[in-house]
């Protein structure tokens, strides 16, 4: 049992509201760094954090000291600079980690003492050393004994306050803890790749700018927060669903009456016309209801985007670069389930732009570029797809350099490299083990990031494309379906059994004949507009006996790989709702659906079939 048995619902309501407020505070802090004299923005930040403190009085000194900092900034008693903002962001990151602990129904650890000391030093106007660059040498952490979990008192959470806060009662006032000695911030220890990923949500104790890490025994676990299975829906959208449900009920009653008339022998032209009209009406209402229900799942992608300006800033500060992440299209809506799965790919792409894409200040000056680099993250809807682009104004990518690097790492042969087009050469960055870095650092060089991006995007039935100009910058374009709940598919047939493949992978449908195929290394191929493509039999891929009557070829593209899939017939296309196979799932089958004739249709996972 957890530490909060019996109050789980109250706790989750509190965490949802407080986490949104904290995310908004972090986002506005990024804006404040650009315009530190903006008093209106400071007031908004102060009010947001004050609300968090009011509902989370159990955070004790941490919130109290941070709020005092905001107050002094509001009153012009302190001036915001990058080092001070580092301290503030470290504090808000610690608050988020405490929220993550609460989300797991465990008591949060007390804020690290050195973080409280840093806040005290900032409040007293003491000079805070800027965060050390990535080349700074790490100082070893001094050994320290791990103190037992605190349940109240100075620096620790007060659980009576927490319970009262969750019930909506007034939080108790918290006095500032005495600080015997205000230690200056020590040199920063380089953080590892997982820590950087976690910094999209909050920062650990050792992420204090310029601070040394906490003892290993006292560090908080960095397990990712539990997946959020809740969704907020506009009441207007729910009203639309309710109204459509009522109209469908009326149409059902009309059809029931007509059915009774027909069973009693009334098959007049008027009765049949009414039946036809009612069926058409029901069809239209069901489509509208389906769309309305889908709209309840749609959420603005800005809820995901607002995590990344802080991530970009933290990494840029560590690498000694000046980078600003600009967001656009935050109101673009996408399926809530896809927002969760998009986080990891976008974290990798933003980090990749800051680390690989953007040059150092010296390199930018030599190239005649401004010292500040701009990375843009945008989203927009085009038809039934969402386009997400990540653009930087950095060094760009040279296809020849990528080919040589892939050959050097043994990923491809020289012959294969010479046969690649420029676009295919850019796609080499998605190969497992590929990296342009010669040395492994705490940020990159392992050759796993872009491979993860490509794999995760494909799991969402999406594609990713790279455009790059050496010396000018790079653009990554992600194309995703609006939702995964309804999947547009192409229906093909083996004998009498229908199968479905994602329509997003289909480029062309053609007839295939044995005379039009030729063997290369013993494998059948076809030439389509000058390109030699492998011909793969669907029956052979799923382990069925071939009928020898394959007449349909489907030109499919999966990333940079194109091939022709053959089947016995073609049954058109449809929009289907995927039903998962929880207890038994054959290899290459993503799920099932039902055809209009009442047949079970297997929806194929093409990538898994080809593995």
N, C-alpha and C positions, 0 to 999 in steps of 0.2 A: 504494500500500500504506500501511496505517496505521502508527502508531508502536508498535503492540503485535501485529504479525503473529506468529502461532504461539501466542498465549496468549489468544485471544478468548474461549474457553469459561471459562477461569479468571477473566478480567476480568468477564464477565457474571455469573458466580456471586457474585463479590465485590460488584459493584454492586447486585445484587438485595438481598442481605442488608444491606449498608451503607445503602442508600437507605431501606429499611423502618425500620431503627434510627433514622436521622436524622429521618424523619417522626414517629416515636414521640417522639423528644426534643422536636421543635418543638411537638407536640400537648401534651405534659406541661408545657412552658414556659408555654403559655397558661393551664393550670390553676394553675401556680405563681404567676402574677401575681395570681390571686384569693386565694391563701393562701400568702404568701411565707414564713410560719413553719413550713410543713409539711416537717419534716425527712425523713420517709419518702419524700415525693415528690422531694425534692432528691437523696436517695440513689439513687433509681431513675434520675433524669436523669443523675447522675454516672456510674453504672455503664454506662448506655447509651452515653454519649459516650466513656467510657473504652474500651469495646469497639470503637467506630468508630476511635478513635485507634490501638488495637492493630493493627487490620487495615489501617489507612491511615496508617502512619507516614510515608509520603511527603508528607503534608500539612504536616509539619514544624512550624514555630513556631505556625501558626494554631491547630491542634488543641491544642498544648501550652499556649498561653496561655489558651485558652478553658476547658480542663480545670482549670487553676489557678484560674480565676474560680469555677467550680462548687465546687471544693474549699474556697475561702475562704467561699463562701456556706454550705456544709455546716457549717463550723466557726464560723459566726457572726462571722467577721472582717469580712465585708461585709454590707450590708443591700440587698435587692433593691428597686429603684425603677424606674419606667418608663424613665428614661434609661439605666440600666444594662442593663435587658432589651433595649432597642433595640440596644445594642452587641453583646450576646450573639446576638440574632437576626440581626444583620448578619453575624456570624461563621459561624453555622450556614448562612445563605443562601449565603455564599461557598463553604463546603464543598460544598453541593449543586451549585453551578455547576461546581465542579471535577469532581464526579461526572458532570455532563452532558457535560463535555469528554471524560472517559474513555469515556463511552458512545458517543462518536463516534470512538473510537480515536485521539484526539489528546492530546498532553501538556497538562495544565492550566497556566494561567498562575499565577505566584506571587501570593500574597495581596497586596493593595495595602498600601503602607507606612503610609498613614494609618490603615488598619484595625488594623494591628499596634500602632501608636502609641496608638490608642484603648483597646485591650485592656491595654496596659502602664499607661496612665493609670488605668484602672479598678482594676487590681490594686494600684496604689499608693494607692488611696483618694482620688484626685483627683476633684473635683467635675466632673461631666459636664453640660454644658448640655442641657436637654431639646430635643427636636426642634422646630424652628421651625414655626409655624402655616402654613396654606396661603397666607396673605396676605403672608408674609415675602418680601422681595425677594431674588432670587438674586444671589449674588456671582459674578463671572466667574471661570472656572477659570484659574489661572496657567499659562502655557505651560510645558511640560516636555518633555524629550527622552524618547523611548521607548527603554527599555533592551532589549537583546536577550533572547530567551527563555533562561531559566535552566534548567540541567540539574542543579543541585545547589547545595550551599553554603547560606549564610545566606538564609533566607526563601524558598528555591526547593525544588521537589520533588526528592527523591533517587530516581532510577529503579531503582537496585539495591535500595533499601528496598522500593519498590513490587513489584518482581518477587518478592522474598522474602516479602512480605506475602501476595501472591496464592498462593504455594506453601504458606502456612500457617506460615512460619518466624517467629521472633521479630523484632519490629521493633527497629530501632536506637534508642537513646536520643537525644533531641534536646535540645540545650541552648538556653536562651533567648537570642535575639539581643540584642546591646547596642543601646540606643536613645539616641542622642546628645541628642535634644531631643524632649520630649513636647508636641506642639502641641495646644492646646485645639481642640475641634471647631468647625468653621465653620458658617455658616448653611446650611440645607438648600436645595438647588436643586430646584424642582418637577420631578417625574418625569412622563413622558408616559404615555399610555394603555397602550402596549405594555409599558412597564416595570412598571406596576401589575399587568398580567396575568401577567407573568413572576414577580412577587413571590409568587404562589400556590405557586411551586415553590422560589424562592430569591431572593436579592437581589444586585444587581450592585454593583460597587465603589462607584458613586456613590450607592447607597442607604443608606450608613452614616448613622445618625441624626445630623443636624446636620453631616454631613461634606460637603465639596465634591466634585464629580465628578472622576473620573480623566481624564487626557488622552484625547482621542478615539481616538488611535492605539493606546492601550493597552487600550481597553475590549474586553471579551469579546463575541463575537457572541451575539445573543439568539435564535438559532434554537431553536424548540421541540425538546425531546428526542425522539428517535426513538420511534415507537409500540411499546409493549411487546407482543410477540406470544406471550409465555409466560404460563402459568397454573399456579397451585398447586392441586392437587386432593387432597382428603382420601382417604387410602387405603381407608377404608370405602366410599366411593363407587366407587372403582375395583374393589373386590372385588365390589360389587353388579353392576357391568357384566360382570365376568368370569363370575359365577355365572349371570346371565341368558344370556350367550353359550353357556355349556355346556348349559343347558336347551333353547335353540333348536337346538343341534346334535343333541340326543337326539330332539327332535320332528321334525327334518328326516329323521333316519334312519327314524323310524316312517313318515313320509309316503312315503319312497322304497320301503319294504317294501310299503305298501298299493298304491302305484302299480304295482309289479311284479305283485301279486296280480290287480289289475283288468285289466292288460294280458294276463294269462293266462286271462281269462274268469271270475274269481271276483268276481261282482257280487252276492253274497248280501247280505241285509239287515244282517247283523253287520259285514261288511266296509265297507259304505257308512256305517253308524253310526260305526265306528271312524274312517273318513275325515273325517266331519263333526266328530267330537270333536277330532281332531288339528288340523284347520284352525282350529277355534275356539281351541284351546290355543296354536297358533302366533300367531294374531292377538293374543291377550292378552299373550304373551311379547314380541312386537315392540313393542306399545304401552309395556310396562313398560321394555323396553330403551331405547326412544326417550326416555322420561322420565328414565331413569338417566343416559343420555349428556348430556341437557340439564342435569341437576344438576351435572355436572362443569364446566359452563361458568359456573355461578352463583357470584358472589363477593359478599361483604358490601359494601354501599355505603359503609360507614364508612371504607374505604380511600380513597375519594374525598373524603368529608366532612371528614376531619381536616386537609385542606389549607386550609380556608376560615377557621377562627378567626384564623389569622395574617394572611391577606389582609384580613379585616375590621378587625383591630387596626391594621395598617399604614395603611390608608386613613383610619380614624378619627383616628389620630394626626396624619396629614397635614392633615386638615380641622379639627382642633381639637375633635373630638367625643368623647364618652364612650360607646362602643358595646360591648356584649358579644354575641357570637354563641353561642347555645345549640344544641347538637345533640341529636337523639333519633332512634331507629330505625336506629342505625348497623349493626345486625345484619341488617337487611333485605337479602335477596339479589336480585341482578339480573344479567343476562347480561354477561359480561366485556366483550364487544365494545361494549355500550351504555355501560358505565362510561367508556370512553375518549371517546365522543362527547358525553357529558353534561357534561364539564368546562367547555367554553366557555360554554354557556348558564348554568350555575350560577355561574360567575365573574361574568358580567354581572349576574345577579339579586342576588347578594350585594353587589356594588359599588353597584348601583342602590338597594338598601335603605339602605346606609350614606350614600350621597351625596344621593339624592333623597328617600328616605322619612323619614329621621331629621332632626329639627330641630336647630338649634344649641342650646347650653346656655341662652342667653338666651330663645329662643323657647319651649323646654320649661318654663322657670321661669315665664314669663308665662302659659302654658297650665295651670299647676298640675301639671305632670308631673315625675317624678323626673329628676335630671340625667342618670342613666345610661339609655340606651335599650337595649332587648332586641330582638335580631333572632333569630328561631328558624328553624332548618333541620331538617326532619324527613322521614322516609320510612316508609311502611308498605305492606303488601301487602293488596289487596282483590280476592279472586277471582283472576283471571288478569291483573291489572293492578297496577302499582306507582304509588302516589301520593306525590309529593314536594311539600312545601309550604315556601314562604319567607314568613315573617310578620314584620312590624315594627310597633312601637307609635308610629309617627311621625305625620306630618301628614295622611296619607291623600290621596286624589285626588278632586277635584270634577269631575263629568262636564261641567258647564257650562263650567268653565275649560278643560278639554281640547278641547271643541268649538270654543270661541273661538280657542284656540291653533292648531288644525288649519286653521281658516278663515284666520287671520292668516298662516300659512305657505303658504297656497295649496294645501294638500293636498286639501281638499274645498270645496265651495261652501256658501253659507249655507243654501240649500234642502236640501242633503244633510245638513247638520248638524242642522237642525230635525227631520228625519225619524228621527234616531238615538235608540234607547232608551238608558237609562243603561248597561246592559251593553255595548252597541255603542260607546258613547262611551268607556268604559274601554279597549276594544280598540284605540282610535286610537293608543295608545302603541306598537303594533306596526307602524305604518306607516313605511316608509322615509323618513327625513328628519324625523320627528317628534321634538321635544324640548321639554320645558317650560322649559329654561334659555334665558335671553336672550343669555348670553354663553358662548362656547366657552372651557372651561378645560382644564387638563391631565388632568382626570378625565372630563368629560362635556360635552354640549352639541352634539355632532355629529349626533345622531339616527340612530345606526347600531346601538347596543347591543341594544335590544329587538327590532328587526327581525331581527337575527342570532339572538336567542333563539328567536323564533317559527319562523324558517326551520329551525333545527337540530332543534327539537322535532318539527316535522312530518316531517323526514327520518327520525326514529325511529318514525314512525307513531304519534306521541303528540299530545296536545292540551294547551293551556295556558289557564287561566281566571283572571280577575282579580276579586277581591272587595275593596272598599274603602269605608271610612267616613271622610268628612272630619273631621279632628281626632283620629281614633282609630287609624288605621293602615291597612295594606294587606296582602293575602294573595295570593300567586301559587300556583296549584295546577297541577302538571304531572301528567298521567296518561299512563303509558307501558305498553306490553305487557311481559310478563315477559322475552320474548326476541324477537329478530328472525330467529332461525334457522328457526322454524316460524311461519307466518303464517296466522291464520284469515281465510278469504276467502269472498266470495259469488260464485258461478258464474253468469254470464249468457251468452247465446248470440246470435250474429249468424249467421243461416242455420245451418250445422252446426258453426261454429267457436266453441268455448267461450273465454270471457275471465274473468279473476278480478279483483275489486276488493277492497281491504282491508275486512274486516268492521267494523273500528273506525270507519269513516267512514259506515257504513250506518245510517240511522235508521228506515227503513220501506220496505216493498215494496208497490206498488199497481199496479192496472191503469190503463192510459192509453188514452183514446179521443180521437179528433179533436174530437168534440163537446164534450168537457170542457176543451178548450184555447181560449185567446183570444190574439190578437196584440196586443202592446204595443210600439210603435215597430218594427213589422214582425217581432218575435221572439215565438215561442210561449211562453206562460206557463200555469201552473195555480194555482188558489187552494186551498191546503191549510190548513184550520182558520184561515181569515181571513188567511193570509199568501200574498202573491203570489210565486211561485217561477218562475225560468226553467226551461224544458224544453230539455235538450240531448240530441241524438241521438248515441249512441256511434258509429254508423257514420260520421256526419259528422266527429266528432272525430278518428277514425283515418284518415279519407280514403277510406272505402269507399263504394260506391254503396248508397243506402238501398233496402231491400226494400219499404218501405211496409207492412210487417206488424208494426211495433213494438207489442207488446201489454203489455210489462212496464215499469214505471217504478220506479226505485230512488231514494228520497229520501236524498240524501247531504249530509253536512255537513263542510266543511273549514275549521276555525277558525270565524270568524263568518259564513262564506259558505255558504248552502244552495242546492241545486238538485236537479232531477229528471233522472236519467240514463235514457234509454229504450233498450231492446234488444228483440230478437225473442222471447226466452224466458228462463226462469229454471231453472237446473239444481241448485239447492240450495246448501249451503255445505260447506266442507271445511277441514281444516288441512293446509297444503302446505309443502313444503320448497322454498325458492327456489333455482333454478339461475341464476347470473348469465350474461349474454351478454357475454363479454369482447371478442370480435373485431368483432361487429356488433350494435348495439343501436338499434332504431328509436325515434324520439321517442315518449315516453309509455309505453314498455315497461320495467318495472323488472327483469323476469326471466321465466323460464318454469318450468313444472312439468309433470307428467304426470298425466292423469286416470286413473280406474280402468278406463276403456275403452281406455287406451293412446294417447289423443290428446294432442298438445302443447297446453298451456294457457298463453296469454300473461297474465302478471300486470301489470296496468296501473298506471302512475304517474299518478294522476289529476291531481295538481297540475301536472305537466309537460304533460299533455294540454290543460289550460285556459290555458296561457301563450300 
